[in-house]
Amino acid sequence: MSANLPRARRRPPPAAPTVDHRADGHDDQDPRLYTPTEAAARLRVPESWLRRHAGRRQIPCTFLGKHLRFSCADLAAIIAAAAQPPTGRRATRRRRHPADDLPHPDSHASITPAPDTDRTETTPWPG
């Protein structure tokens, strides 16, 4: 009687997950686009700085409709544009001396006392 029963089909075993051995983890056919939060974290800058400069079109970015995104090439261009060659030591600021804060006696900023006049009222206070 077992000849009349339908034979159960065996399912194939699940496929093993594929591992991407590339360092950057993105594919040329499917480029990785980062949100402003992700891009700011990768660049280690505040998200507000990234959004402000992207809104002014001062840094490379991609708009998908109204959504702001950054590709790996955009992030590399931002880093390259911000790179500055070393210039040696910074120039030190000149410190102002405390005497420089006071106005010079001959300058127009100096305060001269008003002449002392002894005025008396000729009309009494209406009070």
C-alpha positions in Angstrom: 0.0 0.0 0.0 2.9 2.3 0.3 3.1 2.4 -3.5 -0.1 4.5 -3.6 1.2 7.2 -1.3 2.9 10.3 -2.9 6.6 10.6 -2.2 7.6 13.6 -0.1 10.0 15.9 -1.9 13.2 16.7 -0.1 14.1 20.4 0.0 17.6 21.3 -0.9 19.8 22.4 2.1 20.0 26.2 2.6 22.8 27.9 0.7 25.7 29.0 2.8 25.9 32.8 3.2 28.4 34.3 0.8 31.3 36.3 2.4 32.6 39.4 0.7 36.4 39.4 1.1 36.9 42.9 -0.3 38.0 45.6 2.1 35.6 48.3 1.1 32.5 46.0 0.9 30.8 47.8 -2.0 30.2 46.7 -5.5 30.6 48.8 -8.7 27.2 47.8 -9.9 25.6 48.6 -6.5 27.4 51.6 -5.1 27.1 52.2 -1.4 25.4 55.5 -0.5 25.7 56.8 3.0 23.1 58.9 4.9 24.3 62.2 6.4 24.5 60.5 9.8 26.7 57.7 8.5 28.8 60.0 6.4 29.4 62.4 9.3 30.4 59.4 11.5 32.9 58.2 8.9 34.3 61.7 8.4 34.2 62.4 12.1 32.5 65.8 11.6 29.2 67.1 13.0 26.2 66.1 10.9 25.0 69.8 10.9 28.3 70.8 9.2 27.9 68.2 6.6 24.3 69.1 5.8 25.0 72.9 5.8 27.9 72.5 3.3 26.0 70.0 1.1 23.0 72.4 1.1 25.2 75.2 -0.1 26.7 72.8 -2.7 30.2 73.4 -1.2 31.0 69.7 -1.0 30.2 66.8 -3.4 27.0 65.0 -2.5 24.1 63.2 -4.2 20.4 64.1 -3.8 17.9 61.3 -4.4 14.8 63.4 -4.7 14.9 65.4 -1.4 17.1 62.8 0.3 20.8 63.7 0.8 23.3 60.9 0.3 27.1 60.5 0.0 29.0 58.0 -2.1 32.4 56.7 -1.3 33.8 59.0 -4.1 32.0 62.0 -2.5 33.6 61.2 0.9 37.1 60.8 -0.7 36.7 64.1 -2.5 35.7 65.9 0.7 38.8 64.5 2.4 41.0 65.4 -0.5 39.7 69.0 -0.7 40.2 69.4 3.1 43.8 68.1 3.0 46.3 70.9 3.5 50.1 70.6 3.3 52.0 71.2 6.5 53.2 74.7 6.8 55.5 74.5 9.8 54.8 76.2 13.0 51.8 78.5 13.3 52.6 82.2 13.8 52.0 83.2 17.4 49.5 86.0 18.1 50.9 89.2 19.4 49.7 89.9 22.9 48.4 93.3 23.8 50.1 95.0 26.7 47.7 96.2 29.4 48.9 99.8 28.8 47.5 99.5 25.2 43.9 99.2 26.7 44.0 102.8 28.0 43.4 105.6 25.5 46.2 108.0 24.7 45.8 111.3 26.5 46.0 113.2 23.2 43.5 111.1 21.3 39.9 111.9 20.7 38.9 109.0 22.9 40.2 110.5 26.0 37.7 112.1 28.3 38.2 115.7 29.4 36.3 117.0 32.4 33.6 119.6 31.7 34.4 123.1 32.9 33.1 123.7 36.4 30.3 126.2 36.2 28.3 127.3 39.2 24.8 127.9 37.8 21.9 128.9 39.9 18.3 128.6 38.7 16.6 132.0 38.1 13.1 130.5 38.1 11.9 128.5 41.1 10.8 125.0 40.6 7.0 124.9 39.8 6.1 122.6 42.4 
